[in-house]
Amino acid sequence: MKDVELKMLERAKALLESGEVARVIGWKKGDFIFDPSPASFESVEELKDFTYDWFCGANLSKYLIEMSKKEGKTAVFLKPCDTYSFNLLVK
């Protein structure tokens, strides 16, 4: 999983640094390894708390509803099962 997390982190950094997106929605580290929570990252510095592992179960599609009201583009990391709810939101 660490390879996947590193690739996701690199992609998030590239999108934020280039200005292509204003924010990235992903998961941040919690107090314990088993409690990551959904988070919005608006700068590369904030990504120090980014994580992705087996405990990242929250569906991030629902966070796009609120984020779509903000200025600028939002990137979101969706698991394959989350894309179904995302497609319904797009409709």
C-alpha positions as semicolon CSV with decimal commas, in nm:
position;residue;x (nm);y (nm);z (nm)
1;M;0,000;0,000;0,000
2;K;0,288;0,240;0,058
3;D;0,361;0,252;-0,317
4;V;0,003;0,355;-0,383
5;E;0,015;0,616;-0,107
6;L;0,338;0,762;-0,247
7;K;0,195;0,784;-0,598
8;M;-0,119;0,953;-0,467
9;L;0,088;1,197;-0,263
10;E;0,309;1,281;-0,562
11;R;0,002;1,342;-0,778
12;A;-0,159;1,564;-0,514
13;K;0,161;1,767;-0,479
14;A;0,192;1,810;-0,855
15;L;-0,170;1,927;-0,890
16;L;-0,141;2,178;-0,606
17;E;0,201;2,309;-0,711
18;S;0,092;2,363;-1,069
19;G;-0,222;2,544;-0,960
20;E;-0,435;2,305;-1,162
21;V;-0,652;2,249;-0,854
22;A;-0,727;2,462;-0,550
23;R;-0,765;2,166;-0,316
24;V;-0,732;1,790;-0,290
25;I;-0,969;1,573;-0,090
26;G;-0,816;1,267;0,069
27;W;-0,752;1,124;0,415
28;K;-0,544;1,262;0,699
29;K;-0,369;1,070;0,972
30;G;-0,559;1,033;1,296
31;D;-0,439;0,985;1,650
32;F;-0,418;0,611;1,587
33;I;-0,324;0,416;1,274
34;F;-0,679;0,282;1,241
35;D;-0,865;0,616;1,239
36;P;-0,781;0,825;0,932
37;S;-1,044;1,086;0,852
38;P;-1,150;1,268;0,535
39;A;-0,971;1,598;0,482
40;S;-0,924;1,879;0,235
41;F;-0,565;1,983;0,157
42;E;-0,516;2,326;0,005
43;S;-0,137;2,348;0,011
44;V;0,161;2,119;-0,034
45;E;0,257;2,179;0,330
46;E;-0,076;2,041;0,450
47;L;-0,006;1,715;0,266
48;K;0,236;1,609;0,544
49;D;-0,073;1,464;0,717
50;F;-0,197;1,280;0,405
51;T;-0,234;0,905;0,434
52;Y;-0,380;0,614;0,242
53;D;-0,403;0,261;0,378
54;W;-0,648;-0,020;0,453
55;F;-0,832;0,195;0,706
56;C;-0,930;0,468;0,457
57;G;-1,287;0,350;0,411
58;A;-1,477;0,679;0,404
59;N;-1,649;0,759;0,075
60;L;-1,513;1,097;-0,031
61;S;-1,781;1,160;-0,296
62;K;-2,015;1,324;-0,046
63;Y;-1,750;1,584;0,042
64;L;-1,761;1,709;-0,317
65;I;-2,108;1,853;-0,259
66;E;-1,976;2,116;-0,018
67;M;-1,645;2,163;-0,201
68;S;-1,821;2,233;-0,531
69;K;-1,946;2,559;-0,379
70;K;-1,590;2,684;-0,334
71;E;-1,386;2,872;-0,592
72;G;-1,149;2,664;-0,807
73;K;-1,119;2,301;-0,902
74;T;-1,115;2,015;-0,654
75;A;-0,931;1,686;-0,700
76;V;-1,057;1,388;-0,504
77;F;-0,918;1,040;-0,450
78;L;-1,200;0,793;-0,505
79;K;-1,185;0,421;-0,451
80;P;-1,349;0,215;-0,727
81;C;-1,657;0,151;-0,513
82;D;-1,693;0,528;-0,450
83;T;-1,718;0,610;-0,819
84;Y;-2,078;0,484;-0,824
85;S;-2,192;0,754;-0,583
86;F;-1,980;1,010;-0,767
87;N;-2,156;0,927;-1,094
88;L;-2,493;0,973;-0,925
89;L;-2,385;1,312;-0,797
90;V;-2,280;1,415;-1,148
91;K;-2,626;1,325;-1,281
